[in-house]
Amino acid sequence: MSGDRPYYVTTPIYYVNDNPHIGHAYTTLACDVLARFKRLDGFDVKFLTGTDEHGQKVEKSAVAAGMSPQAFTDKMSRNFRLLAEAMNF
């Protein structure tokens, strides 16, 4: 039965203009719980999360931190990956 019923769940796209906070953890956890439940129910689950590393706010935050936008987004996106690892995703 697995594979016959696809189910897609995604978190919001997180912006990397600041460090992750409890809201990021909460929505990621809620989506993970839903994905795990659907897998137990026999669905072929695809779970997606990610960051948006473009935009003026990200550029402003990079300038304020004294970094290039690329270096800033690399650093900040790593914080989101570390959060996911800490939450065992």
N, C-alpha and C positions, 0 to 999 in steps of 0.2 A: 504494500500500500504506500510505503514511503516513496516520494518522488512523483506520485500521481497528483498530489495536492501542493502546489507551490505556495509559499507564504513569504512576503517581503516585509521587513520592518527596518526602519532607519531612524537614527537620532537626528535632531536638528544639525545643521552644519555649524560647527562652532567657529567663532571668529577668534583669531590669535592676537588680538590687540591687547589682551591682558591674560593673566594666569587663570587656569580653571578654578571654578568655585563650586559650592555645594549644588547649585542648579545643574551644572554640567554632570556631576556625579549622579544626581537624582534621575535625570532623564535617561542617562546611559543605563543605569540600573533598571529603570522601569522597562526600557526596551529589551534588555537582556532577560528579564523575568518573562516577558511576553514571548520572546523567541524560544526560551527553554520550555515553556508550557506548550507552545504549538508543536515543538519537536516531539514532546511526550505524547501529544495527540495525533502524531503520525504525519505531520506536514513536513515538507522539504523546505526548511527555513533558510532564507538568505538575510543576514543581519549586517547592516552597513552603518558605519560612522566615519566621520572625517572632519577636517578643518578647512576653512576658507582663508587662504593666505593672500588675498588681494583686496584692494580697496584703500580709500583715503584715510580711514581711521587707523588701519594697520600702518600705513606710511607715516602718519602723524606720530603714532606710538613709537615707531622705529627711530624717527628723528629725535623725539624727546629722550629716548634711551641712548642716543649717541651712536646708533648702529645703522648699518645699511639695512634696507628692507629685507634682503635675502637672509642675512645673518640673524636678524630679529625674528623672522618667521621660522627659521630653522630651530632657534632656541625655544621659542614659545610652543611650536608644534610638538617638540620633544616633551614639554610639560604635559601635554594632553596624552601622549603615548605612555608616559610614566603613570598618569592617573589610571589609564586603562589597565596597565600591568598591576598596579596596586589593588585594583578592584578584581583582579583575576579574570580579565576578559581575553 
